[in-house]
Amino acid sequence: MIIECEKCILRKWEPSDLHNLVEHANNPKIANNMRDAFPNPYTIEEGKKWLKFSKKTNLGHNFAITINNEAVGGVGLEVGIDIERISAEAGYWIGEEYWGQGITSSALKGLLEYGFDNLKLERIFSTPFDHNIASRKVLEKNGFILEGIMLNSVIKSSKIYNKALYSIIKEDYFKD
């Protein structure tokens, strides 16, 4: 599957993305704002694990963010199970050299269309660290609404942080 966005193309991860994946993901500034499952340092071995995992479509819907067919980041949806199967959590990251260019916002917009159109989701949410203003702006640019701040809800590098809970529902996404 290929999703054409305004500033990038989303496509499934390929084995040939290994070098670019490691090059862009191996950055503590990225890892510091991600779950612990996102390794730091991001090694070739970790990259191979991710590429293998991303092929398991029943575990998520993960796409490489590409520019000129070079993987420069990632975006994905983890669909809920059982009664939460109409909702999915969105996650994303992009290499530091691409920060501030609107590429992540463009990629998220493509992911939303995929989630609402192809997966028939009713709600997509994301939970960035409260202090991650750039990530919060990406969500707000795409129409996500702040539902609240989850106080002392996560621990990263032995420090306790708040997370913000943002969501968008299908009905609001297609209003425009």
TISE-980127 format. One record per atom (N, C-alpha, C): atom name; x, y, z; residue number from 0; residue in one letter. Coordinates in nm, 2 decimals. Last residue first. Example, Ala and Ser with C-alpha at 12.3 -4.5 7.8 and 13.67 -1.06 7.14 Angstrom:
BEGIN
REC, atomo, xx, yy, zz, num, residuo
REC, N, 1.28, -0.22, 0.71, 1, S
REC, CA, 1.37, -0.11, 0.71, 1, S
REC, C, 1.29, 0.00, 0.79, 1, S
REC, N, 1.32, -0.57, 0.78, 0, A
REC, CA, 1.23, -0.45, 0.78, 0, A
REC, C, 1.32, -0.33, 0.78, 0, A
END
This chain:
BEGIN
REC, atomo, xx, yy, zz, num, residuo
REC, N, -1.50, 1.90, 0.73, 175, D
REC, CA, -1.45, 2.01, 0.64, 175, D
REC, C, -1.49, 1.98, 0.50, 175, D
REC, N, -1.57, 1.66, 0.86, 174, K
REC, CA, -1.66, 1.78, 0.86, 174, K
REC, C, -1.63, 1.88, 0.75, 174, K
REC, N, -1.41, 1.45, 0.90, 173, F
REC, CA, -1.47, 1.46, 0.76, 173, F
REC, C, -1.57, 1.58, 0.76, 173, F
REC, N, -1.34, 1.46, 1.17, 172, Y
REC, CA, -1.23, 1.47, 1.06, 172, Y
REC, C, -1.29, 1.50, 0.92, 172, Y
REC, N, -1.57, 1.43, 1.31, 171, D
REC, CA, -1.51, 1.56, 1.31, 171, D
REC, C, -1.41, 1.57, 1.20, 171, D
REC, N, -1.62, 1.16, 1.25, 170, E
REC, CA, -1.72, 1.26, 1.22, 170, E
REC, C, -1.66, 1.40, 1.21, 170, E
REC, N, -1.39, 1.03, 1.36, 169, K
REC, CA, -1.42, 1.03, 1.21, 169, K
REC, C, -1.52, 1.14, 1.17, 169, K
REC, N, -1.22, 1.22, 1.61, 168, I
REC, CA, -1.32, 1.11, 1.57, 168, I
REC, C, -1.35, 1.14, 1.42, 168, I
REC, N, -0.91, 1.24, 1.77, 167, I
REC, CA, -1.00, 1.29, 1.67, 167, I
REC, C, -1.10, 1.18, 1.63, 167, I
REC, N, -0.73, 1.33, 2.07, 166, S
REC, CA, -0.80, 1.24, 1.98, 166, S
REC, C, -0.88, 1.32, 1.87, 166, S
REC, N, -0.47, 1.32, 2.32, 165, Y
REC, CA, -0.54, 1.39, 2.21, 165, Y
REC, C, -0.62, 1.28, 2.13, 165, Y
REC, N, -0.34, 1.36, 2.63, 164, L
REC, CA, -0.43, 1.27, 2.55, 164, L
REC, C, -0.50, 1.35, 2.45, 164, L
REC, N, -0.01, 1.39, 2.74, 163, A
REC, CA, -0.13, 1.46, 2.69, 163, A
REC, C, -0.21, 1.36, 2.61, 163, A
REC, N, 0.15, 1.28, 3.04, 162, K
REC, CA, 0.12, 1.27, 2.90, 162, K
REC, C, 0.00, 1.34, 2.86, 162, K
REC, N, 0.41, 1.36, 3.27, 161, N
REC, CA, 0.27, 1.37, 3.23, 161, N
REC, C, 0.27, 1.34, 3.08, 161, N
REC, N, 0.67, 1.16, 3.41, 160, Y
REC, CA, 0.62, 1.26, 3.33, 160, Y
REC, C, 0.47, 1.25, 3.31, 160, Y
REC, N, 0.95, 1.07, 3.61, 159, I
REC, CA, 0.81, 1.06, 3.59, 159, I
REC, C, 0.76, 1.18, 3.51, 159, I
REC, N, 1.26, 0.92, 3.52, 158, K
REC, CA, 1.18, 1.04, 3.56, 158, K
REC, C, 1.04, 1.02, 3.52, 158, K
REC, N, 1.40, 0.70, 3.42, 157, S
REC, CA, 1.39, 0.72, 3.57, 157, S
REC, C, 1.32, 0.85, 3.61, 157, S
REC, N, 1.35, 0.71, 3.15, 156, S
REC, CA, 1.48, 0.74, 3.20, 156, S
REC, C, 1.48, 0.78, 3.35, 156, S
REC, N, 1.02, 0.76, 3.21, 155, K
REC, CA, 1.12, 0.75, 3.11, 155, K
REC, C, 1.25, 0.79, 3.17, 155, K
REC, N, 0.69, 0.68, 3.30, 154, I
REC, CA, 0.83, 0.69, 3.35, 154, I
REC, C, 0.92, 0.67, 3.23, 154, I
REC, N, 0.36, 0.83, 3.32, 153, V
REC, CA, 0.47, 0.75, 3.25, 153, V
REC, C, 0.60, 0.77, 3.32, 153, V
REC, N, 0.18, 0.99, 3.46, 152, S
REC, CA, 0.13, 0.86, 3.40, 152, S
REC, C, 0.24, 0.77, 3.34, 152, S
REC, N, 0.15, 1.23, 3.60, 151, N
REC, CA, 0.24, 1.13, 3.65, 151, N
REC, C, 0.21, 0.99, 3.59, 151, N
REC, N, -0.17, 1.30, 3.45, 150, L
REC, CA, -0.06, 1.34, 3.54, 150, L
REC, C, 0.02, 1.22, 3.59, 150, L
REC, N, -0.27, 1.35, 3.15, 149, M
REC, CA, -0.26, 1.24, 3.24, 149, M
REC, C, -0.14, 1.26, 3.33, 149, M
REC, N, -0.48, 1.60, 3.04, 148, I
REC, CA, -0.34, 1.57, 3.07, 148, I
REC, C, -0.34, 1.46, 3.17, 148, I
REC, N, -0.72, 1.58, 2.77, 147, G
REC, CA, -0.67, 1.60, 2.90, 147, G
REC, C, -0.53, 1.57, 2.92, 147, G
REC, N, -0.79, 1.61, 2.51, 146, E
REC, CA, -0.89, 1.55, 2.60, 146, E
REC, C, -0.85, 1.58, 2.74, 146, E
REC, N, -0.74, 1.82, 2.25, 145, L
REC, CA, -0.68, 1.78, 2.37, 145, L
REC, C, -0.79, 1.73, 2.47, 145, L
REC, N, -0.81, 1.70, 1.92, 144, I
REC, CA, -0.85, 1.78, 2.03, 144, I
REC, C, -0.78, 1.72, 2.16, 144, I
REC, N, -0.68, 1.72, 1.59, 143, F
REC, CA, -0.69, 1.65, 1.72, 143, F
REC, C, -0.73, 1.75, 1.83, 143, F
REC, N, -0.63, 1.85, 1.35, 142, G
REC, CA, -0.76, 1.85, 1.41, 142, G
REC, C, -0.78, 1.77, 1.53, 142, G
REC, N, -0.37, 1.87, 1.27, 141, N
REC, CA, -0.45, 1.77, 1.20, 141, N
REC, C, -0.59, 1.75, 1.27, 141, N
REC, N, -0.25, 2.05, 1.44, 140, K
REC, CA, -0.26, 2.09, 1.30, 140, K
REC, C, -0.36, 1.99, 1.22, 140, K
REC, N, -0.25, 1.89, 1.67, 139, E
REC, CA, -0.34, 2.00, 1.66, 139, E
REC, C, -0.36, 2.05, 1.52, 139, E
REC, N, -0.03, 1.72, 1.61, 138, L
REC, CA, -0.17, 1.67, 1.63, 138, L
REC, C, -0.27, 1.78, 1.61, 138, L
REC, N, 0.18, 1.90, 1.59, 137, V
REC, CA, 0.15, 1.81, 1.48, 137, V
REC, C, 0.00, 1.76, 1.49, 137, V
REC, N, 0.18, 2.00, 1.85, 136, K
REC, CA, 0.14, 2.09, 1.74, 136, K
REC, C, 0.11, 2.01, 1.61, 136, K
REC, N, 0.28, 1.78, 1.99, 135, R
REC, CA, 0.14, 1.83, 2.02, 135, R
REC, C, 0.09, 1.92, 1.91, 135, R
REC, N, 0.54, 1.77, 1.89, 134, S
REC, CA, 0.44, 1.66, 1.87, 134, S
REC, C, 0.30, 1.70, 1.89, 134, S
REC, N, 0.63, 2.02, 2.00, 133, A
REC, CA, 0.63, 1.99, 1.86, 133, A
REC, C, 0.54, 1.88, 1.82, 133, A
REC, N, 0.61, 1.97, 2.28, 132, I
REC, CA, 0.53, 2.08, 2.22, 132, I
REC, C, 0.52, 2.05, 2.07, 132, I
REC, N, 0.63, 1.77, 2.51, 131, N
REC, CA, 0.67, 1.76, 2.37, 131, N
REC, C, 0.58, 1.85, 2.28, 131, N
REC, N, 0.54, 1.77, 2.76, 130, H
REC, CA, 0.64, 1.87, 2.73, 130, H
REC, C, 0.68, 1.86, 2.58, 130, H
REC, N, 0.36, 1.55, 2.77, 129, D
REC, CA, 0.31, 1.68, 2.79, 129, D
REC, C, 0.41, 1.79, 2.74, 129, D
REC, N, 0.43, 1.30, 2.52, 128, F
REC, CA, 0.46, 1.36, 2.65, 128, F
REC, C, 0.41, 1.50, 2.65, 128, F
REC, N, 0.13, 1.20, 2.34, 127, P
REC, CA, 0.27, 1.25, 2.35, 127, P
REC, C, 0.30, 1.30, 2.49, 127, P
REC, N, -0.08, 1.00, 2.25, 126, T
REC, CA, -0.05, 1.04, 2.38, 126, T
REC, C, 0.10, 1.09, 2.39, 126, T
REC, N, -0.37, 0.98, 2.03, 125, S
REC, CA, -0.22, 0.98, 2.05, 125, S
REC, C, -0.19, 1.04, 2.19, 125, S
REC, N, -0.63, 0.83, 1.84, 124, F
REC, CA, -0.58, 0.91, 1.95, 124, F
REC, C, -0.43, 0.90, 1.96, 124, F
REC, N, -0.92, 0.80, 1.65, 123, I
REC, CA, -0.78, 0.79, 1.65, 123, I
REC, C, -0.72, 0.88, 1.76, 123, I
REC, N, -1.23, 0.64, 1.59, 122, R
REC, CA, -1.15, 0.73, 1.68, 122, R
REC, C, -1.00, 0.70, 1.66, 122, R
REC, N, -1.34, 0.47, 1.41, 121, E
REC, CA, -1.42, 0.58, 1.46, 121, E
REC, C, -1.34, 0.68, 1.53, 121, E
REC, N, -1.21, 0.30, 1.12, 120, L
REC, CA, -1.20, 0.34, 1.26, 120, L
REC, C, -1.30, 0.46, 1.29, 120, L
REC, N, -1.18, 0.17, 0.87, 119, K
REC, CA, -1.32, 0.20, 0.93, 119, K
REC, C, -1.32, 0.23, 1.08, 119, K
REC, N, -0.95, 0.13, 0.74, 118, L
REC, CA, -0.97, 0.05, 0.86, 118, L
REC, C, -1.11, 0.07, 0.92, 118, L
REC, N, -0.98, 0.32, 0.52, 117, N
REC, CA, -0.95, 0.17, 0.50, 117, N
REC, C, -0.98, 0.08, 0.62, 117, N
REC, N, -1.07, 0.57, 0.64, 116, D
REC, CA, -1.13, 0.51, 0.52, 116, D
REC, C, -1.11, 0.36, 0.51, 116, D
REC, N, -0.94, 0.61, 0.89, 115, F
REC, CA, -1.08, 0.63, 0.88, 115, F
REC, C, -1.14, 0.56, 0.76, 115, F
REC, N, -0.67, 0.54, 0.82, 114, G
REC, CA, -0.74, 0.48, 0.93, 114, G
REC, C, -0.89, 0.49, 0.92, 114, G
REC, N, -0.61, 0.69, 0.59, 113, Y
REC, CA, -0.60, 0.55, 0.59, 113, Y
REC, C, -0.68, 0.48, 0.70, 113, Y
REC, N, -0.64, 0.95, 0.71, 112, E
REC, CA, -0.73, 0.91, 0.59, 112, E
REC, C, -0.73, 0.76, 0.58, 112, E
REC, N, -0.43, 0.93, 0.90, 111, L
REC, CA, -0.57, 0.95, 0.94, 111, L
REC, C, -0.67, 0.91, 0.83, 111, L
REC, N, -0.21, 0.92, 0.73, 110, L
REC, CA, -0.24, 0.81, 0.82, 110, L
REC, C, -0.39, 0.81, 0.87, 110, L
REC, N, -0.21, 1.17, 0.61, 109, G
REC, CA, -0.23, 1.05, 0.53, 109, G
REC, C, -0.27, 0.93, 0.61, 109, G
REC, N, -0.16, 1.32, 0.84, 108, K
REC, CA, -0.29, 1.34, 0.77, 108, K
REC, C, -0.32, 1.22, 0.68, 108, K
REC, N, 0.09, 1.24, 0.91, 107, L
REC, CA, -0.02, 1.20, 1.00, 107, L
REC, C, -0.15, 1.22, 0.93, 107, L
REC, N, 0.24, 1.35, 0.69, 106, A
REC, CA, 0.23, 1.20, 0.71, 106, A
REC, C, 0.11, 1.16, 0.80, 106, A
REC, N, 0.20, 1.62, 0.75, 105, S
REC, CA, 0.15, 1.57, 0.62, 105, S
REC, C, 0.14, 1.41, 0.63, 105, S
REC, N, 0.33, 1.63, 0.99, 104, S
REC, CA, 0.19, 1.67, 0.98, 104, S
REC, C, 0.13, 1.61, 0.86, 104, S
REC, N, 0.59, 1.57, 0.91, 103, T
REC, CA, 0.52, 1.48, 1.00, 103, T
REC, C, 0.37, 1.51, 1.00, 103, T
REC, N, 0.65, 1.79, 0.74, 102, I
REC, CA, 0.64, 1.65, 0.68, 102, I
REC, C, 0.57, 1.56, 0.78, 102, I
REC, N, 0.69, 2.04, 0.83, 101, G
REC, CA, 0.55, 2.00, 0.80, 101, G
REC, C, 0.54, 1.86, 0.74, 101, G
REC, N, 0.94, 2.10, 0.91, 100, Q
REC, CA, 0.91, 2.12, 0.77, 100, Q
REC, C, 0.77, 2.08, 0.73, 100, Q
REC, N, 1.04, 2.04, 1.16, 99, G
REC, CA, 0.99, 2.18, 1.14, 99, G
REC, C, 0.96, 2.21, 0.99, 99, G
REC, N, 1.28, 1.79, 1.09, 98, W
REC, CA, 1.19, 1.86, 1.18, 98, W
REC, C, 1.16, 2.00, 1.13, 98, W
REC, N, 1.46, 1.67, 0.93, 97, Y
REC, CA, 1.34, 1.69, 0.87, 97, Y
REC, C, 1.24, 1.76, 0.96, 97, Y
REC, N, 1.68, 1.60, 1.09, 96, E
REC, CA, 1.70, 1.70, 0.98, 96, E
REC, C, 1.57, 1.74, 0.91, 96, E
REC, N, 1.58, 1.40, 1.26, 95, E
REC, CA, 1.59, 1.54, 1.31, 95, E
REC, C, 1.61, 1.64, 1.19, 95, E
REC, N, 1.33, 1.18, 1.13, 94, G
REC, CA, 1.47, 1.22, 1.15, 94, G
REC, C, 1.48, 1.37, 1.17, 94, G
REC, N, 1.02, 1.13, 1.31, 93, I
REC, CA, 1.09, 1.16, 1.19, 93, I
REC, C, 1.24, 1.21, 1.22, 93, I
REC, N, 0.74, 0.94, 1.42, 92, W
REC, CA, 0.87, 1.00, 1.45, 92, W
REC, C, 0.93, 1.04, 1.31, 92, W
REC, N, 0.43, 0.83, 1.57, 91, Y
REC, CA, 0.51, 0.88, 1.46, 91, Y
REC, C, 0.65, 0.94, 1.51, 91, Y
REC, N, 0.11, 0.68, 1.63, 90, G
REC, CA, 0.25, 0.71, 1.67, 90, G
REC, C, 0.33, 0.75, 1.55, 90, G
REC, N, -0.22, 0.64, 1.73, 89, A
REC, CA, -0.13, 0.69, 1.63, 89, A
REC, C, 0.01, 0.72, 1.69, 89, A
REC, N, -0.44, 0.39, 1.83, 88, E
REC, CA, -0.34, 0.49, 1.87, 88, E
REC, C, -0.24, 0.52, 1.76, 88, E
REC, N, -0.78, 0.35, 1.75, 87, A
REC, CA, -0.64, 0.31, 1.73, 87, A
REC, C, -0.56, 0.43, 1.78, 87, A
REC, N, -1.11, 0.20, 1.76, 86, S
REC, CA, -1.01, 0.30, 1.80, 86, S
REC, C, -0.87, 0.25, 1.77, 86, S
REC, N, -1.26, -0.02, 1.74, 85, I
REC, CA, -1.30, 0.09, 1.65, 85, I
REC, C, -1.20, 0.21, 1.68, 85, I
REC, N, -1.19, -0.20, 1.93, 84, R
REC, CA, -1.15, -0.23, 1.79, 84, R
REC, C, -1.18, -0.12, 1.70, 84, R
REC, N, -1.26, -0.21, 2.20, 83, E
REC, CA, -1.18, -0.10, 2.15, 83, E
REC, C, -1.14, -0.11, 2.01, 83, E
REC, N, -1.37, -0.46, 2.25, 82, I
REC, CA, -1.46, -0.35, 2.24, 82, I
REC, C, -1.39, -0.22, 2.20, 82, I
REC, N, -1.10, -0.62, 2.10, 81, D
REC, CA, -1.23, -0.64, 2.16, 81, D
REC, C, -1.32, -0.51, 2.15, 81, D
REC, N, -0.83, -0.38, 2.05, 80, I
REC, CA, -0.89, -0.51, 2.04, 80, I
REC, C, -1.02, -0.51, 2.12, 80, I
REC, N, -0.71, -0.10, 1.85, 79, G
REC, CA, -0.75, -0.17, 1.97, 79, G
REC, C, -0.81, -0.30, 1.95, 79, G
REC, N, -0.43, -0.07, 1.63, 78, V
REC, CA, -0.57, -0.08, 1.65, 78, V
REC, C, -0.61, -0.15, 1.78, 78, V
REC, N, -0.19, 0.15, 1.60, 77, E
REC, CA, -0.21, 0.03, 1.67, 77, E
REC, C, -0.36, 0.02, 1.70, 77, E
REC, N, -0.04, 0.30, 1.32, 76, L
REC, CA, -0.16, 0.29, 1.40, 76, L
REC, C, -0.16, 0.15, 1.47, 76, L
REC, N, 0.24, 0.51, 1.23, 75, G
REC, CA, 0.16, 0.39, 1.24, 75, G
REC, C, 0.04, 0.40, 1.33, 75, G
REC, N, 0.54, 0.61, 1.08, 74, V
REC, CA, 0.41, 0.65, 1.13, 74, V
REC, C, 0.33, 0.52, 1.13, 74, V
REC, N, 0.89, 0.73, 1.06, 73, G
REC, CA, 0.78, 0.62, 1.06, 73, G
REC, C, 0.65, 0.68, 1.12, 73, G
REC, N, 1.15, 0.85, 0.84, 72, G
REC, CA, 1.07, 0.84, 0.97, 72, G
REC, C, 0.97, 0.73, 0.96, 72, G
REC, N, 1.27, 0.83, 0.60, 71, V
REC, CA, 1.32, 0.93, 0.69, 71, V
REC, C, 1.25, 0.93, 0.82, 71, V
REC, N, 1.35, 0.63, 0.33, 70, A
REC, CA, 1.28, 0.63, 0.46, 70, A
REC, C, 1.34, 0.73, 0.56, 70, A
REC, N, 1.34, 0.76, 0.01, 69, E
REC, CA, 1.43, 0.73, 0.13, 69, E
REC, C, 1.34, 0.74, 0.25, 69, E
REC, N, 1.19, 0.84, -0.21, 68, N
REC, CA, 1.20, 0.69, -0.18, 68, N
REC, C, 1.30, 0.66, -0.07, 68, N
REC, N, 1.17, 1.11, -0.17, 67, N
REC, CA, 1.25, 1.06, -0.27, 67, N
REC, C, 1.28, 0.91, -0.25, 67, N
REC, N, 1.08, 1.03, 0.15, 66, I
REC, CA, 1.10, 1.14, 0.06, 66, I
REC, C, 1.20, 1.10, -0.04, 66, I
REC, N, 0.85, 0.85, 0.36, 65, T
REC, CA, 0.96, 0.86, 0.26, 65, T
REC, C, 0.96, 0.99, 0.18, 65, T
REC, N, 0.78, 0.68, 0.64, 64, I
REC, CA, 0.77, 0.82, 0.58, 64, I
REC, C, 0.88, 0.83, 0.49, 64, I
REC, N, 0.66, 0.36, 0.65, 63, A
REC, CA, 0.78, 0.44, 0.64, 63, A
REC, C, 0.73, 0.57, 0.58, 63, A
REC, N, 0.40, 0.24, 0.86, 62, F
REC, CA, 0.45, 0.29, 0.73, 62, F
REC, C, 0.58, 0.37, 0.75, 62, F
REC, N, 0.20, -0.01, 1.01, 61, N
REC, CA, 0.32, 0.08, 1.02, 61, N
REC, C, 0.37, 0.11, 0.88, 61, N
REC, N, -0.04, -0.12, 1.19, 60, H
REC, CA, -0.03, -0.07, 1.05, 60, H
REC, C, 0.08, 0.04, 1.05, 60, H
REC, N, -0.02, -0.42, 1.38, 59, G
REC, CA, -0.03, -0.28, 1.36, 59, G
REC, C, -0.02, -0.24, 1.22, 59, G
REC, N, -0.03, -0.69, 1.38, 58, L
REC, CA, 0.02, -0.63, 1.50, 58, L
REC, C, 0.01, -0.47, 1.49, 58, L
REC, N, -0.09, -0.80, 1.14, 57, N
REC, CA, -0.20, -0.81, 1.24, 57, N
REC, C, -0.15, -0.74, 1.37, 57, N
REC, N, 0.14, -0.76, 0.98, 56, T
REC, CA, 0.03, -0.67, 0.97, 56, T
REC, C, -0.08, -0.68, 1.08, 56, T
REC, N, 0.44, -0.79, 1.02, 55, K
REC, CA, 0.33, -0.86, 1.09, 55, K
REC, C, 0.21, -0.77, 1.09, 55, K
REC, N, 0.64, -0.62, 0.93, 54, K
REC, CA, 0.58, -0.71, 0.83, 54, K
REC, C, 0.46, -0.78, 0.89, 54, K
REC, N, 0.75, -0.51, 1.16, 53, S
REC, CA, 0.66, -0.43, 1.07, 53, S
REC, C, 0.59, -0.51, 0.97, 53, S
REC, N, 0.93, -0.70, 1.25, 52, F
REC, CA, 0.80, -0.68, 1.32, 52, F
REC, C, 0.70, -0.60, 1.23, 52, F
REC, N, 1.14, -0.67, 1.06, 51, K
REC, CA, 1.07, -0.80, 1.08, 51, K
REC, C, 0.93, -0.78, 1.14, 51, K
REC, N, 1.21, -0.41, 1.12, 50, L
REC, CA, 1.16, -0.44, 0.98, 50, L
REC, C, 1.09, -0.58, 0.98, 50, L
REC, N, 1.29, -0.43, 1.39, 49, W
REC, CA, 1.18, -0.35, 1.35, 49, W
REC, C, 1.12, -0.39, 1.21, 49, W
REC, N, 1.52, -0.60, 1.36, 48, K
REC, CA, 1.40, -0.64, 1.44, 48, K
REC, C, 1.28, -0.56, 1.40, 48, K
REC, N, 1.68, -0.43, 1.21, 47, K
REC, CA, 1.64, -0.56, 1.15, 47, K
REC, C, 1.52, -0.61, 1.23, 47, K
REC, N, 1.73, -0.23, 1.40, 46, G
REC, CA, 1.66, -0.20, 1.27, 46, G
REC, C, 1.60, -0.33, 1.21, 46, G
REC, N, 1.87, -0.37, 1.59, 45, E
REC, CA, 1.74, -0.32, 1.63, 45, E
REC, C, 1.66, -0.29, 1.50, 45, E
REC, N, 2.10, -0.42, 1.43, 44, E
REC, CA, 2.03, -0.53, 1.49, 44, E
REC, C, 1.89, -0.49, 1.53, 44, E
REC, N, 2.19, -0.15, 1.39, 43, I
REC, CA, 2.15, -0.24, 1.28, 43, I
REC, C, 2.07, -0.35, 1.32, 43, I
REC, N, 2.05, 0.05, 1.67, 42, T
REC, CA, 2.16, -0.03, 1.60, 42, T
REC, C, 2.10, -0.10, 1.47, 42, T
REC, N, 2.01, 0.31, 1.84, 41, Y
REC, CA, 1.93, 0.24, 1.74, 41, Y
REC, C, 2.03, 0.17, 1.64, 41, Y
REC, N, 2.10, 0.33, 2.19, 40, P
REC, CA, 2.12, 0.36, 2.05, 40, P
REC, C, 2.03, 0.27, 1.96, 40, P
REC, N, 1.76, 0.31, 2.21, 39, N
REC, CA, 1.87, 0.41, 2.20, 39, N
REC, C, 1.99, 0.35, 2.26, 39, N
REC, N, 1.45, 0.19, 2.07, 38, P
REC, CA, 1.58, 0.18, 2.13, 38, P
REC, C, 1.67, 0.30, 2.11, 38, P
REC, N, 1.14, 0.19, 2.16, 37, F
REC, CA, 1.22, 0.26, 2.06, 37, F
REC, C, 1.36, 0.27, 2.12, 37, F
REC, N, 1.03, 0.10, 2.40, 36, A
REC, CA, 1.05, 0.00, 2.29, 36, A
REC, C, 1.13, 0.06, 2.17, 36, A
REC, N, 0.99, 0.32, 2.55, 35, D
REC, CA, 1.11, 0.25, 2.57, 35, D
REC, C, 1.14, 0.14, 2.46, 35, D
REC, N, 0.84, 0.57, 2.34, 34, R
REC, CA, 0.83, 0.46, 2.44, 34, R
REC, C, 0.97, 0.39, 2.45, 34, R
REC, N, 1.00, 0.89, 2.29, 33, M
REC, CA, 0.93, 0.77, 2.24, 33, M
REC, C, 0.92, 0.67, 2.36, 33, M
REC, N, 1.16, 1.10, 2.34, 32, N
REC, CA, 1.02, 1.13, 2.33, 32, N
REC, C, 0.94, 1.01, 2.29, 32, N
REC, N, 1.42, 1.00, 2.33, 31, N
REC, CA, 1.37, 1.06, 2.45, 31, N
REC, C, 1.22, 1.09, 2.46, 31, N
REC, N, 1.45, 0.93, 2.06, 30, A
REC, CA, 1.42, 0.82, 2.16, 30, A
REC, C, 1.37, 0.88, 2.29, 30, A
REC, N, 1.52, 1.18, 1.95, 29, I
REC, CA, 1.40, 1.11, 1.91, 29, I
REC, C, 1.36, 1.01, 2.02, 29, I
REC, N, 1.75, 1.24, 2.08, 28, K
REC, CA, 1.65, 1.34, 2.09, 28, K
REC, C, 1.51, 1.28, 2.04, 28, K
REC, N, 1.92, 1.02, 2.02, 27, P
REC, CA, 1.86, 1.03, 2.15, 27, P
REC, C, 1.75, 1.13, 2.16, 27, P
REC, N, 1.91, 0.85, 1.73, 26, N
REC, CA, 1.92, 0.99, 1.78, 26, N
REC, C, 1.85, 0.99, 1.92, 26, N
REC, N, 1.86, 0.66, 1.50, 25, N
REC, CA, 1.97, 0.66, 1.60, 25, N
REC, C, 2.00, 0.80, 1.65, 25, N
REC, N, 1.69, 0.70, 1.29, 24, A
REC, CA, 1.63, 0.67, 1.42, 24, A
REC, C, 1.74, 0.67, 1.53, 24, A
REC, N, 1.85, 0.76, 1.06, 23, H
REC, CA, 1.75, 0.86, 1.11, 23, H
REC, C, 1.70, 0.83, 1.25, 23, H
REC, N, 2.01, 0.52, 1.03, 22, E
REC, CA, 2.07, 0.65, 1.02, 22, E
REC, C, 1.98, 0.76, 1.09, 22, E
REC, N, 1.82, 0.31, 1.04, 21, V
REC, CA, 1.92, 0.33, 1.15, 21, V
REC, C, 1.98, 0.47, 1.15, 21, V
REC, N, 1.68, 0.37, 0.80, 20, L
REC, CA, 1.61, 0.36, 0.93, 20, L
REC, C, 1.71, 0.38, 1.04, 20, L
REC, N, 1.88, 0.35, 0.60, 19, N
REC, CA, 1.81, 0.48, 0.63, 19, N
REC, C, 1.74, 0.48, 0.77, 19, N
REC, N, 1.94, 0.07, 0.62, 18, H
REC, CA, 2.04, 0.18, 0.64, 18, H
REC, C, 1.98, 0.31, 0.68, 18, H
REC, N, 1.68, -0.05, 0.57, 17, L
REC, CA, 1.76, -0.07, 0.70, 17, L
REC, C, 1.86, 0.04, 0.72, 17, L
REC, N, 1.53, -0.05, 0.35, 16, D
REC, CA, 1.52, 0.07, 0.43, 16, D
REC, C, 1.61, 0.06, 0.55, 16, D
REC, N, 1.52, -0.30, 0.23, 15, S
REC, CA, 1.62, -0.20, 0.18, 15, S
REC, C, 1.62, -0.07, 0.26, 15, S
REC, N, 1.30, -0.42, 0.34, 14, P
REC, CA, 1.43, -0.46, 0.39, 14, P
REC, C, 1.54, -0.36, 0.34, 14, P
REC, N, 1.05, -0.17, 0.39, 13, E
REC, CA, 1.11, -0.27, 0.31, 13, E
REC, C, 1.25, -0.30, 0.37, 13, E
REC, N, 0.73, -0.07, 0.52, 12, W
REC, CA, 0.87, -0.08, 0.54, 12, W
REC, C, 0.93, -0.19, 0.45, 12, W
REC, N, 0.48, 0.07, 0.30, 11, K
REC, CA, 0.53, -0.03, 0.40, 11, K
REC, C, 0.68, -0.03, 0.40, 11, K
REC, N, 0.46, 0.43, 0.28, 10, R
REC, CA, 0.46, 0.30, 0.22, 10, R
REC, C, 0.51, 0.20, 0.33, 10, R
REC, N, 0.39, 0.76, 0.21, 9, L
REC, CA, 0.39, 0.66, 0.31, 9, L
REC, C, 0.38, 0.52, 0.24, 9, L
REC, N, 0.56, 1.04, 0.10, 8, I
REC, CA, 0.48, 0.92, 0.06, 8, I
REC, C, 0.50, 0.83, 0.18, 8, I
REC, N, 0.52, 1.40, 0.14, 7, C
REC, CA, 0.59, 1.27, 0.15, 7, C
REC, C, 0.50, 1.16, 0.10, 7, C
REC, N, 0.35, 1.62, 0.14, 6, K
REC, CA, 0.50, 1.64, 0.15, 6, K
REC, C, 0.58, 1.52, 0.15, 6, K
REC, N, 0.09, 1.53, 0.09, 5, E
REC, CA, 0.14, 1.65, 0.03, 5, E
REC, C, 0.29, 1.66, 0.03, 5, E
REC, N, 0.10, 1.17, 0.02, 4, C
REC, CA, 0.07, 1.29, 0.10, 4, C
REC, C, 0.12, 1.41, 0.04, 4, C
REC, N, -0.01, 0.86, -0.08, 3, E
REC, CA, 0.06, 0.99, -0.13, 3, E
REC, C, 0.01, 1.10, -0.04, 3, E
REC, N, 0.06, 0.55, 0.02, 2, I
REC, CA, -0.03, 0.66, 0.05, 2, I
REC, C, 0.04, 0.79, 0.01, 2, I
REC, N, 0.05, 0.22, -0.08, 1, I
REC, CA, 0.12, 0.35, -0.09, 1, I
REC, C, 0.02, 0.46, -0.07, 1, I
REC, N, 0.08, -0.12, 0.00, 0, M
REC, CA, 0.00, 0.00, 0.00, 0, M
REC, C, 0.09, 0.12, 0.00, 0, M
END
